[in-house]
Amino acid sequence: MAIVSHDTPLYNSRIFDSCLKLLKKKYDFVSIPQILKYAGMKESEIADRGHWFTQRQSDRFYEKMVQLCGNRDIAREAGRYAFSTDALGGLREYFLALAGPEYLYDIVSRVAPTYTRSSRISSRRIGPREIEVTVSFEEGVHERPYQCENRMGFMEAGFQLFGYHTPPEISHPECVFEGASICRYRVTWEDSPAIRLVWLRRLSFLLLPVVAGCGFWLAPDTTVGLVFLGVFLTYLALVGWIQRLERASLRTSMAAMRSSGQQLLEELKGNYDAALMVNEIGEVFASRTDLDEILDSLNQVLKKRLDYTSGILLLGDADGSSLTLRSCFGLRDQDVEMLTQIDYSIDPPLPDGMLDHCFTHQRSLLVNDPNAPGVPLADPARAVLASLGIRSFICVPLVCEGESLGVFVVSDAKRDGELGPNDVRVLEGVAPVIGIAIRNARRLANERDLSEQLRKASDSLERRVEERTIELSRANEVLEFLYDSVSHDLRTPLRVIYGYGELLQELYGERLDDAGREYLASMIAGGERMEATLNRMLDFSQVRLMELSWQPVDLSRMAQRILADLTITDPKRQLACTIEDGVVVTGDEELLTSIMENLLGNAWKYSAGKGVTSICFGVKDSVFYVSDNGAGFDMAYANRLFAPFQRLHDGKTFAGHGLGLSMVRCMVERLGGKVWGVGTPGEGATFYFTIAPPR
């Protein structure tokens, strides 16, 4: 076996099923769902005889069990309970049919692998009434002391099956928790009364020749011969009595074996029928997805496979406040109609209500007399079942992943005798499968509803996107037409206005007074600014339409050239610039030049009022940045940075027309990237942008 860990499945579900049965019988105040939730187990997994749990789950199971029941020795008690009548069922008679406890441990060592994968158990007889049991652990297994106690409790309980009133003496010379590599146990016991009688008879046969010789020797003496005859007859009577006891014991063992065989055959038949039923339920779930169809098919399977007069399946609503009939069999049409109209409320829970108790506490309930003490008279289920002529019934909770889904109620008014614990076990084995089928059907229904809602939302969204795309396309066409119309149609009259203004200034400027010449200069300057704005608008339009040429561009050299040109415009300004070397990106050189000129130009412009202008350019994690120590801006207005004709500063202090950053955003987006800014008033700003070349 490979090296195991805390998350390797090691222990079969039957070990924990035996513990749960002990809790239900002796510690009924303990919340089993709380234990299972803490241990990361499910009730359906416990019911599955082929499921295995990890060491971590086992540790948490026993930890929570000790905490809730308050018995620190419950591990040893659980080991003893594993050999009880309730836990073994028909196997008890099988073990009783063995000749003695020494053979029992040989059988246990053989079947141990079906219960645990953590260790190997072997036993050998080392004396007339002494057995040595050795437990060797797989590599990587780290058990806990409670598991050692559990094994010793199991060994003690084995002797109780054979009528030993005095428990065996168990010594533990080697233990892994004391530094040994294995756990070794030595079990010693005293002979039972039956064994002592066997030894007495064997001894009497050895004394028979002696008694016979004495009889022949003393025969001449009549008195002594009579005494001898009496002794001899007593001896024969004693031997006959012992033989009679042996025969009775043998008959008992043979009867036990016969009973065991019959019970095992009945259990095999029951298991076979249960397996067929589970298989059919699986086929129902595999072939159907609608909950009502699944319940109808389950109804047919349960009616065919379960030997009960009638069955009722009630499911809880979405918030678990009431139970309603969803499926049934064996009832008259009028009874079904009556049950359909009933809404069995469990919110707030009725005190000790049968269905409520089963649903809320997730515990099965066996009732053979609805009028018996302990069954509340106010319970509505009692009146309903009585009206249907049902006296003996079983309520089993339908649970999946720790959540109560409903209740399954079966009855058998025609069976001779009452329903028993074996019926409860059969139903508890089927209930988890039904719970899983119901849960999966509900999930599929929810997924279908959600899928349909998403499909409708997606169709609606697609229509809205298509409509919006058409609207945007039309708006872009109108906007482009407007750009072209404004830039071309206004250019000619605008040039006429400030062109004639320049002629007036040149030819008639001397005839005007100072105020007239100032007015004329303002008119000419305004016209020039208007033409520059129109040119920028044309550039804005051309950016969206121009064909891109992708090539490597050295942004470091470009930044150095742009800052050198800016320095010429104001040679007296003190400049401290930091430009990262070797920044190369694949993009359109014309657009990248415009982007860098705009960002570096803004950094130069808005840091003019500082004693020393500080401008930095570089890249970090594929994000390019241009930073300055200028006027900065308030982040509360950051959403206006890249909007056309939006300015965050006074136009008299910082000249501009409000199209620069909007054009930067348009150009960056054409290159597949994004641009954003971060600033602080009076402390400068940093603008970031990315480029995403086509694949």
C-alpha positions in Angstrom: 0.0 0.0 0.0 1.2 3.5 -0.8 2.2 5.9 2.0 -1.0 7.3 3.5 -1.8 10.7 4.9 -4.6 12.3 7.0 -6.6 12.7 3.9 -6.4 9.1 2.8 -9.6 7.0 3.1 -8.9 4.5 5.8 -11.9 3.6 7.9 -15.2 2.0 6.6 -18.5 3.7 7.3 -19.7 0.6 9.3 -17.4 1.7 12.2 -19.1 5.0 12.5 -22.6 3.6 11.9 -22.1 1.4 15.0 -21.1 4.5 17.0 -24.2 6.4 15.8 -26.4 3.4 16.8 -24.9 3.5 20.3 -25.6 7.3 20.5 -29.2 6.8 19.4 -29.7 4.1 22.0 -27.9 5.4 25.0 -27.1 9.1 24.3 -30.3 10.2 22.5 -29.7 13.8 23.6 -26.6 14.1 21.4 -27.1 15.9 18.1 -25.9 13.5 15.4 -26.1 16.1 12.5 -23.8 18.3 14.6 -21.2 15.5 14.9 -21.4 14.7 11.2 -21.1 18.4 10.2 -18.0 18.9 12.4 -16.4 15.7 11.0 -17.2 16.6 7.4 -19.4 13.5 7.0 -22.8 12.9 5.4 -25.5 10.6 6.6 -25.7 9.2 3.1 -22.0 8.3 3.3 -22.5 6.6 6.6 -25.3 4.5 5.1 -23.1 3.6 2.2 -21.3 0.4 3.2 -18.7 1.1 0.4 -17.7 4.5 1.7 -14.4 5.1 3.6 -13.4 8.0 5.8 -10.0 9.6 6.5 -8.0 9.8 9.8 -8.8 13.5 10.0 -12.6 12.8 9.8 -12.3 10.0 12.3 -10.4 12.3 14.8 -13.0 15.0 14.5 -15.9 12.5 14.8 -14.6 11.2 18.1 -13.6 14.6 19.3 -17.1 16.0 18.8 -18.8 12.8 20.1 -16.8 13.0 23.4 -17.6 16.7 23.7 -21.3 16.2 23.3 -21.9 13.1 25.3 -19.4 13.9 28.1 -18.0 10.4 28.2 -14.2 10.3 27.6 -14.3 6.4 27.5 -16.9 6.3 24.8 -14.3 4.9 22.3 -14.0 1.7 24.4 -17.7 1.6 25.0 -18.3 1.9 21.2 -15.9 -1.1 20.7 -17.9 -3.2 23.1 -21.2 -2.1 21.5 -19.9 -3.2 18.1 -20.3 -6.9 19.3 -23.8 -6.3 20.7 -27.0 -7.8 19.3 -28.1 -4.4 17.8 -24.8 -3.9 16.0 -24.1 -7.5 14.8 -27.7 -8.5 13.9 -27.6 -12.0 12.4 -23.9 -12.2 12.6 -24.2 -12.7 16.4 -25.6 -16.2 15.9 -22.9 -17.0 13.4 -20.2 -16.1 16.0 -22.0 -18.1 18.7 -21.8 -21.1 16.5 -18.0 -21.0 16.7 -16.3 -23.4 19.2 -14.8 -20.7 21.3 -13.4 -17.2 21.5 -10.0 -18.2 20.2 -11.6 -18.9 16.8 -13.4 -15.6 16.9 -10.2 -13.5 16.8 -9.0 -15.5 13.8 -12.2 -14.6 12.0 -11.9 -11.0 13.1 -8.3 -10.8 11.7 -9.7 -12.0 8.3 -12.5 -9.6 8.0 -10.6 -6.6 9.5 -9.6 -5.3 6.0 -13.2 -4.7 5.2 -13.4 -2.3 8.1 -10.0 -0.5 8.1 -7.1 0.1 5.7 -4.9 1.7 8.3 -3.5 -1.6 9.7 -3.2 -5.3 9.5 -4.5 -7.5 12.4 -3.2 -11.0 13.1 -3.8 -13.3 16.1 -2.2 -16.5 17.4 -2.8 -18.8 20.3 0.1 -18.7 22.8 -1.5 -20.7 25.6 -4.5 -22.8 26.6 -6.5 -19.7 27.4 -4.3 -16.9 26.0 -4.3 -15.2 22.6 -1.9 -12.6 21.2 -3.3 -10.0 18.8 -0.9 -7.9 16.8 -1.8 -4.7 14.9 0.7 -3.6 12.3 0.2 -0.1 10.8 0.6 1.0 7.2 3.4 3.5 6.5 2.2 7.0 7.1 -0.7 6.1 9.4 -0.9 8.1 12.7 -3.7 6.8 14.8 -4.9 8.3 18.1 -5.1 6.7 21.6 -8.9 6.5 21.4 -8.5 4.0 18.5 -6.4 1.8 20.8 -9.1 1.9 23.4 -11.7 1.1 20.8 -9.9 -2.1 19.8 -9.6 -3.2 23.5 -13.4 -2.7 23.9 -14.0 -4.8 20.8 -11.9 -7.6 22.3 -13.7 -7.5 25.6 -17.1 -7.6 24.0 -16.3 -10.8 22.0 -16.3 -12.9 25.2 -19.8 -11.7 26.2 -21.2 -13.6 23.2 -20.1 -16.9 24.7 -21.6 -16.3 28.1 -18.5 -15.2 29.9 -19.6 -13.1 32.8 -16.1 -12.2 33.8 -14.4 -10.0 31.2 -11.0 -11.3 29.9 -7.8 -9.7 31.1 -6.2 -7.7 28.4 -2.5 -6.5 28.7 -0.9 -4.2 26.2 2.9 -4.9 26.3 3.7 -2.9 23.1 1.9 0.3 22.0 2.7 2.8 19.3 1.9 5.6 21.7 4.8 4.4 23.9 7.4 4.3 21.2 6.7 0.8 19.7 6.2 0.3 16.0 3.2 -2.0 16.5 0.4 -2.5 19.0 0.4 -5.9 20.7 -2.4 -7.2 23.0 -2.5 -10.3 25.1 -6.0 -11.7 26.0 -6.3 -14.2 28.8 -9.5 -15.8 30.2 -10.9 -18.5 32.4 -12.8 -21.6 31.2 -16.5 -21.3 30.8 -18.8 -23.8 32.8 -19.4 -25.8 29.7 -15.7 -26.4 29.1 -15.2 -27.4 32.7 -17.9 -30.1 32.3 -16.2 -31.4 29.2 -12.9 -31.7 31.1 -14.7 -33.4 34.0 -16.2 -36.0 31.7 -12.8 -36.7 30.1 -11.2 -37.1 33.6 -14.0 -39.6 34.5 -13.2 -41.8 31.5 -9.6 -41.9 32.7 -10.8 -43.0 36.2 -13.1 -45.7 34.8 -10.5 -48.5 34.7 -9.5 -47.7 38.3 -13.1 -47.8 39.5 -13.8 -51.1 37.6 -10.6 -52.7 39.1 -11.6 -51.7 42.6 -15.1 -53.1 42.0 -13.8 -56.6 41.0 -11.4 -56.6 44.0 -14.1 -55.7 46.5 -16.9 -57.8 45.0 -16.7 -60.7 47.5 -17.6 -58.3 50.3 -21.3 -57.8 49.9 -21.5 -54.5 51.9 -18.6 -53.0 50.1 -19.9 -54.3 46.8 -23.2 -52.6 47.3 -21.5 -49.4 48.2 -19.3 -49.7 45.1 -22.4 -50.5 43.0 -24.0 -47.3 44.2 -20.9 -45.3 43.5 -20.7 -46.8 40.0 -24.3 -46.1 39.2 -23.8 -42.5 40.4 -20.8 -42.2 38.2 -22.8 -43.5 35.2 -25.6 -41.1 36.0 -23.1 -38.2 36.2 -21.5 -39.2 32.9 -24.9 -39.5 31.3 -25.9 -36.0 32.6 -22.6 -34.5 31.3 -23.2 -36.1 27.9 -26.7 -34.8 27.9 -25.5 -31.3 28.6 -23.0 -31.7 25.7 -25.7 -32.9 23.3 -27.9 -30.0 24.4 -25.0 -27.6 23.8 -24.3 -29.2 20.4 -28.0 -28.9 19.5 -28.0 -25.3 20.6 -24.9 -24.6 18.4 -26.5 -26.4 15.4 -29.8 -24.5 15.9 -27.8 -21.3 16.2 -26.0 -22.1 12.9 -29.3 -23.0 11.2 -30.9 -19.8 12.5 -27.8 -17.8 11.5 -27.9 -19.3 8.1 -31.6 -18.5 7.7 -31.0 -14.9 8.9 -28.0 -14.5 6.7 -30.1 -15.8 3.7 -32.9 -13.4 4.7 -30.4 -10.5 5.0 -28.8 -11.5 1.6 -32.3 -11.5 0.0 -33.1 -8.1 1.7 -29.8 -6.7 0.6 -30.3 -8.0 -2.9 -33.8 -6.5 -3.0 -32.4 -3.2 -1.6 -29.7 -3.2 -4.2 -32.2 -3.8 -7.0 -34.3 -1.0 -5.6 -31.3 1.4 -5.4 -30.4 0.4 -8.9 -33.9 1.1 -10.2 -34.0 4.4 -8.3 -30.7 5.3 -10.0 -32.1 4.4 -13.4 -35.1 6.6 -12.6 -32.9 9.5 -11.8 -30.7 8.9 -14.9 -33.6 8.8 -17.3 -35.7 11.7 -15.9 -35.0 15.2 -14.8 -38.4 16.6 -13.8 -39.1 16.3 -10.1 -42.7 15.2 -10.5 -41.8 12.6 -13.0 -39.0 11.3 -10.7 -41.4 11.1 -7.8 -44.1 9.2 -9.8 -41.4 6.7 -10.9 -40.1 6.4 -7.4 -43.6 5.7 -6.2 -43.8 2.8 -8.6 -40.4 1.4 -7.6 -41.1 1.7 -3.9 -44.5 0.1 -4.3 -43.0 -2.9 -6.2 -39.9 -3.4 -4.0 -41.1 -2.5 -0.5 -43.4 -5.0 1.2 -45.7 -2.4 2.8 -49.4 -1.7 2.4 -49.0 2.0 1.8 -46.4 4.8 1.5 -46.6 8.5 1.7 -43.8 10.9 0.6 -44.0 14.5 1.9 -41.5 17.2 0.9 -40.7 20.4 2.7 -41.3 23.8 1.0 -38.6 26.2 0.1 -38.2 27.7 3.6 -38.8 24.4 5.4 -41.9 25.7 7.2 -44.4 23.0 6.1 -44.7 19.6 4.5 -47.0 18.7 1.6 -47.8 15.4 -0.1 -45.8 14.8 -3.3 -46.2 11.1 -3.9 -47.9 8.0 -2.4 -48.9 4.4 -3.1 -51.5 2.0 -1.7 -54.1 4.7 -1.0 -57.6 5.3 -2.3 -58.3 8.2 -4.6 -60.3 10.0 -2.0 -57.6 9.5 0.6 -55.0 10.9 -1.8 -57.3 13.9 -2.5 -57.7 14.5 1.2 -53.9 14.3 1.9 -53.2 16.7 -1.1 -55.2 19.4 0.6 -53.4 19.1 3.9 -50.5 21.6 4.6 -48.7 20.1 7.5 -47.1 23.2 9.2 -43.9 22.8 11.1 -43.2 26.5 11.7 -43.3 27.0 14.6 -42.7 23.3 15.3 -45.4 21.5 17.1 -44.2 20.0 20.4 -43.2 16.4 19.9 -45.2 16.2 16.6 -44.3 12.9 14.9 -43.6 14.3 11.4 -42.0 17.4 12.9 -39.7 15.4 15.1 -38.7 13.2 12.2 -38.1 16.2 9.8 -36.5 18.6 12.2 -34.3 16.2 14.2 -33.6 13.9 11.2 -34.4 10.8 13.2 -36.6 7.8 12.2 -39.7 7.1 14.2 -41.4 3.7 14.7 -45.0 3.7 16.0 -47.0 0.5 16.5 -49.8 2.1 18.4 -50.8 5.8 17.8 -52.8 5.7 21.1 -49.8 4.7 23.1 -48.4 7.0 25.8 -45.9 9.5 24.3 -47.8 10.1 21.1 -49.4 13.6 21.4 -53.1 13.7 21.0 -52.9 17.1 19.3 -50.5 15.9 16.6 -52.4 16.4 13.3 -50.5 13.5 11.7 -52.1 11.2 14.3 -55.6 12.1 13.3 -54.8 11.8 9.6 -53.2 8.4 9.9 -56.0 7.2 12.1 -58.5 8.3 9.4 -56.7 6.2 6.9 -56.9 3.1 9.2 -53.1 3.1 9.8 -51.9 2.0 13.2 -48.4 0.7 12.7 -46.1 3.0 10.6 -42.5 4.2 10.3 -41.4 7.8 9.6 -38.0 8.1 8.0 -36.4 11.5 7.2 -35.2 12.3 3.7 -31.8 14.0 4.2 -29.2 15.1 1.7 -25.9 16.9 2.7 -27.3 17.6 6.2 -30.5 19.3 5.0 -33.9 17.9 5.7 -35.9 17.5 2.4 -38.9 15.6 3.6 -40.4 12.6 5.3 -41.2 9.1 4.0 -44.0 7.3 5.9 -44.8 3.6 5.3 -47.4 1.4 6.9 -48.5 -2.2 6.9 -52.0 -2.8 8.2 -52.2 -6.4 6.8 -49.0 -7.8 8.1 -49.2 -10.2 11.0 -47.4 -8.6 13.9 -45.9 -5.2 14.2 -43.2 -3.3 12.2 -39.8 -3.7 13.7 -36.2 -2.3 13.8 -35.2 -4.3 10.8 -37.9 -2.4 8.8 -36.4 0.8 10.0 -32.9 -0.2 8.9 -34.2 -1.1 5.4 -35.9 2.2 5.0 -32.9 4.1 6.4 -30.8 2.5 3.8 -33.1 3.6 1.0 -33.9 7.1 2.3 -30.5 8.6 1.5 -30.8 7.5 -2.1 -34.2 9.0 -2.4 -32.9 12.2 -0.8 -30.0 12.4 -3.3 -32.4 11.9 -6.2 -34.8 14.6 -4.9 -32.0 17.1 -4.2 -30.4 16.5 -7.7 -33.8 16.9 -9.4 -34.4 20.2 -7.6 -31.0 21.4 -8.5 -31.6 20.5 -12.1 -34.9 22.3 -12.0 -33.3 25.4 -10.5 -30.5 25.2 -13.1 -33.1 25.0 -15.9 -35.0 28.0 -14.5 -31.7 30.0 -14.1 -30.6 28.9 -17.6 -33.9 30.1 -19.1 -33.7 33.4 -17.2 -30.1 33.9 -18.4 -31.1 33.0 -21.9 -33.9 35.5 -21.9 -31.6 38.1 -20.3 -28.9 37.4 -22.9 -31.4 37.7 -25.8 -32.7 41.0 -24.3 -29.1 42.2 -23.8 -28.1 41.2 -27.3 -31.1 43.2 -28.7 -30.3 46.2 -26.6 -26.6 46.0 -27.6 -27.5 45.7 -31.2 -29.9 48.6 -31.0 -27.3 50.6 -29.0 -24.6 49.7 -31.5 -26.8 51.0 -34.4 -27.5 54.2 -32.5 -23.8 54.7 -31.7 -22.9 54.0 -35.3 -25.4 56.6 -36.5 -24.2 59.0 -33.8 -20.6 58.5 -34.9 -21.5 59.1 -38.5 -23.3 62.3 -37.5 -20.4 63.3 -35.3 -17.9 62.7 -38.1 -20.1 64.6 -40.5 -20.3 67.4 -37.9 -16.5 67.5 -37.4 -15.9 67.6 -41.2 -18.7 70.2 -41.7 -17.5 72.4 -38.9 -13.8 72.2 -39.7 -14.3 72.8 -43.4 -17.3 75.0 -43.6 -16.1 77.4 -40.8 -12.5 77.5 -42.0 -13.1 79.8 -45.0 -15.3 82.5 -43.3 -13.0 82.4 -40.3 -10.0 83.1 -42.5 -11.9 85.9 -44.2 -12.6 87.5 -40.8 -9.2 87.5 -39.3 -7.6 87.9 -42.8 -9.4 91.2 -43.3 -8.5 92.1 -39.8 -4.8 91.7 -40.6 -5.3 94.0 -43.7 -7.0 96.6 -41.5 -4.2 96.4 -39.1 -1.5 96.7 -41.8 -3.2 99.4 -44.0 -5.3 101.4 -41.5 -3.7 100.7 -38.2 -2.0 104.1 -37.9 -5.4 105.8 -38.3 -6.9 104.0 -35.3 -6.4 105.0 -31.7 -4.9 102.6 -29.1 -8.2 101.1 -28.2 -9.1 100.4 -31.8 -5.8 98.8 -32.5 -6.2 96.6 -29.3 -9.7 95.5 -30.4 -8.3 94.6 -33.8 -5.4 92.6 -32.4 -7.8 90.7 -30.1 -10.0 89.9 -33.1 -7.0 88.6 -35.1 -5.7 86.5 -32.2 -9.2 85.0 -31.6 -9.5 84.0 -35.2 -6.1 82.3 -35.1 -7.1 80.4 -31.9 -10.3 79.3 -33.6 -8.4 78.0 -36.6 -6.1 76.1 -34.3 -9.1 74.5 -32.6 -10.6 73.6 -35.9 -7.2 72.0 -36.9 -7.3 70.0 -33.7 -10.8 68.8 -34.4 -9.7 67.6 -37.8 -6.8 65.8 -36.2 -9.3 64.2 -33.7 -11.4 63.0 -36.6 -8.4 61.7 -38.6 -7.1 59.7 -35.5 -10.2 57.5 -35.7 -9.8 56.9 -39.5 -6.1 56.7 -40.1 -4.4 53.4 -41.0 -1.9 52.2 -38.4 1.6 51.1 -39.1 2.9 48.8 -36.3 6.7 49.0 -35.7 9.2 49.2 -32.8 9.4 52.7 -31.4 12.0 54.0 -29.0 10.0 56.1 -26.5 13.1 57.0 -24.5 14.7 58.8 -27.4 11.4 60.3 -28.4 11.0 61.8 -24.8 14.5 63.2 -24.8 13.9 64.9 -28.2 10.5 66.4 -27.1 11.9 67.8 -23.8 14.9 69.2 -25.7 12.5 71.1 -28.0 10.5 72.3 -25.0 13.6 73.6 -23.3 14.4 75.9 -26.2 11.1 77.6 -25.7 12.1 78.6 -22.2 15.9 78.3 -21.8 15.9 80.0 -18.4 13.7 77.4 -16.6 15.5 74.9 -14.4 14.7 71.4 -15.4 15.3 68.1 -13.6 14.2 65.3 -15.8 14.5 61.5 -15.4 14.0 59.4 -18.5 14.3 55.6 -18.3 16.6 54.2 -21.0 15.7 51.6 -23.5 11.9 51.9 -23.4 10.8 50.4 -26.7 7.3 49.5 -27.7 5.6 48.2 -30.8 3.0 50.7 -32.1 2.3 53.4 -34.6 5.1 56.0 -34.5 2.8 58.9 -35.6 0.3 58.3 -32.8 2.9 57.6 -30.2 4.6 60.9 -31.1 1.3 62.8 -30.6 0.7 61.0 -27.3 4.2 61.8 -25.9 4.1 65.4 -27.2 0.7 65.9 -25.4 1.6 64.3 -22.1 5.2 65.8 -21.9 3.8 69.2 -23.2 1.2 69.2 -20.4 3.9 68.3 -17.8 6.0 71.2 -19.1 3.1 73.6 -19.1 1.6 72.9 -15.7 4.9 72.9 -13.9 5.9 76.3 -15.1 5.2 77.9 -11.7 7.7 75.7 -9.9 11.2 76.8 -9.0 12.6 73.6 -10.5 10.5 71.7 -13.1 10.7 67.9 -12.4 9.5 65.6 -15.2 9.9 61.8 -15.3 9.2 59.1 -17.9 9.5 55.4 -17.6 7.7 52.0 -17.6 6.7 49.6 -14.9 5.0 46.2 -15.4 4.2 47.2 -19.0 2.5 50.5 -17.9 4.1 53.7 -19.2 4.0 56.9 -17.1 4.7 60.6 -17.4 4.9 62.5 -14.1 5.5 66.1 -13.1 5.6 68.3 -9.9 3.2 70.9 -11.4 -0.3 72.2 -10.5 -1.8 68.7 -10.3 -5.6 68.3 -10.1 -8.4 67.2 -7.7 -9.2 63.5 -8.1 -12.9 64.3 -7.5 -12.9 65.7 -11.1 -10.8 63.0 -12.7 -13.7 61.8 -14.8 -13.6 65.1 -16.7 -9.9 64.8 -17.6 -10.3 63.1 -21.0 -13.6 64.7 -22.1 -13.4 67.2 -25.0 -13.3 70.9 -24.2 -13.2 70.1 -20.4 -10.5 72.0 -18.4 -9.7 71.7 -14.7 -7.6 74.9 -14.6 -8.1 78.6 -15.4 -7.6 79.3 -19.1 -5.9 82.6 -18.3 -3.2 80.8 -16.2 -2.6 77.8 -18.5 -3.4 78.3 -22.2 -5.2 75.5 -24.1 -8.3 74.5 -25.9 -9.3 71.3 -23.9 -8.8 68.8 -26.7 -5.3 67.5 -25.9 -6.1 64.7 -23.3 -9.3 63.7 -25.2 -7.1 63.1 -28.3 -4.6 61.2 -26.1 -7.3 58.9 -25.0 -8.6 58.4 -28.6 -5.0 57.6 -29.8 -4.3 55.2 -26.9 -7.5 53.4 -27.5 -6.7 53.0 -31.2 -3.5 51.3 -30.1 -5.5 48.9 -27.9 -4.6 50.4 -24.6 -6.0 52.6 -21.7 -5.0 55.9 -20.2 -5.7 57.3 -16.8 -4.3 60.0 -14.4 -3.6 60.4 -10.7 -3.0 63.8 -9.2 -2.9 66.0 -6.1 -3.6 69.7 -6.2 -0.3 71.7 -6.0 1.9 68.6 -5.9 1.8 67.4 -9.5 0.2 64.6 -11.6 1.1 61.3 -13.2 -0.5 60.0 -16.3 -0.3 56.3 -17.1 -1.0 54.5 -20.4 -0.7 51.0 -21.9 -0.3 49.7 -25.5 -1.6 46.3 -26.7 -0.2 45.4 -30.1 -2.3 43.1 -32.3 -1.6 39.4 -32.1 
